Amino acid sequence: MTNDSGHDPATALIHHAYQPPAGFTAMQPAIHKASTVIFPDTAALRARNWKEKSGYTYGLHGTPTTFTLEERIATLEGGLQTLLLPSGLAAIALVDLALLASGDELLIPDNAYGPGKELARNELAKFGITHRFYDAMNAGSLAQAIGPRTRLVWLEAPGSVTMEFPDLAALVGAARDRGVTTALDNTWGAGIAFDAFDLPGGAAVDISMQALTKYPSGGGDVLMGSVTTRDEALHLKLKFTHMRIGFGVGANDAETLLRALPTLALRYAAQDQAARTLAEWLSQRSEIGRVLHPAIPGAPGFANWQATCRAAAGLFSVVFDARFTGEQVDAFVDALRLFRIGYSWAGPVSLVVPYRVQEMRSQPAPYAGIVVRFSIGFEAVEDLIADLQQALESAFGGI
Ligand SMILES: *Cc1c(COP(=O)(O)O)cnc(C)c1O
């Protein structure tokens, strides 16, 4: 895998252009903090243009630290321009607010990240922006849903919690045929598993958004989002809204991300391998009806994953056998010791959340049993297997 620098991201994120201060030649970028940026004279004040990054104008519009992070995320994504936001959800909101106006319609996958759907249902609805859900596993369903008022289609791969991997190239094609902009929530792929701007058959999304909170951070200690494009006009449209709303990120958080990026590819590969081992172990257990991991043969969307990806995130779900009640599955989750109960993923600690999928979807829930999602951290795999085993035995006995 290569990007515009001609290198694999593992290499490109380490050997990335950076100009240290004179006489202090180090590869590690500095933390620059300021609201005010001083101009030497009025001519300089007038000459600097924040829109083109021709110089620094005000802390909110960027510092050397945030510009460096923007450039590295653009490199990671195979994009040309990146904007930073205070969370992944704020990045979704920026795309919606920049591209949609009263009377427009937005299409969202039914299995998308839940808070993005809540944003449409509540905030966007207040501005007269309507939305509909489509079945991401059926490009025909998207083609059918696109109407004369549709201006934006969100994509997500794989789907949230149920982990179906869609045919991204086909979905992008259906939107492009009708001249509709596509935005991908690329948090799971993180720029490592596949290239959002170079999909099978040469398809490309218009916008790739990430919760940097997850993989790029990897520490469970930063909230941040990014919006990346390859089109200057689209970037500027997003940037104007970004600037008018006043979205900014803290320099210390930006530096934490810069420090974490060089290990991104290694962390991604390690969590991928551990998650596949655990998913396969669970698939052999009689308590489990189905394992939902896009890279495991037989899982929903496996063929799409295979055609699109070279890796998978350390995240998967299982469907418990339908004979078990929600209370029994909760008892299993409560019996886990290393897996902690909590949202988010890609950090050092393995996490677990039980979901009532029926309540999360507009279309009928695809699975009868209770769904539990696991995010694999950096603990030793044998210890995680032992933890799953003791919790299964404690909740369900020796079935
Ligand atoms: C976590 C997440 C988000 C939101 O990111 P935050 O930084 O927590 O707001 C958006 N999309 C996906 C797929 C996520 O997993």
The ligand as a MOL file (V3000), in Angstrom:
LIG
                    3D

  0  0  0     0  0            999 V3000
M  V30 BEGIN CTAB
M  V30 COUNTS 15 15 0 0 0
M  V30 BEGIN ATOM
M  V30 1 C -16.5450 6.6450 17.9430 0
M  V30 2 C -17.1260 6.8100 16.5950 0
M  V30 3 C -17.5720 8.0520 16.1480 0
M  V30 4 C -17.5680 9.2930 17.0230 0
M  V30 5 O -16.3390 9.6220 17.5380 0
M  V30 6 P -16.2160 10.4770 18.9040 0
M  V30 7 O -14.8550 11.0310 18.8390 0
M  V30 8 O -16.4650 9.5110 20.0070 0
M  V30 9 O -17.2910 11.5440 18.8240 0
M  V30 10 C -18.0860 8.1270 14.8670 0
M  V30 11 N -18.1620 7.0450 14.0760 0
M  V30 12 C -17.7360 5.8320 14.4630 0
M  V30 13 C -17.8450 4.6840 13.5460 0
M  V30 14 C -17.2150 5.6730 15.7350 0
M  V30 15 O -16.8140 4.4750 16.1510 0
M  V30 END ATOM
M  V30 BEGIN BOND
M  V30 1 1 1 2
M  V30 2 1 2 3
M  V30 3 2 2 14
M  V30 4 1 3 4
M  V30 5 2 3 10
M  V30 6 1 4 5
M  V30 7 1 5 6
M  V30 8 2 6 7
M  V30 9 1 6 8
M  V30 10 1 6 9
M  V30 11 1 10 11
M  V30 12 2 11 12
M  V30 13 1 12 13
M  V30 14 1 12 14
M  V30 15 1 14 15
M  V30 END BOND
M  V30 END CTAB
M  END
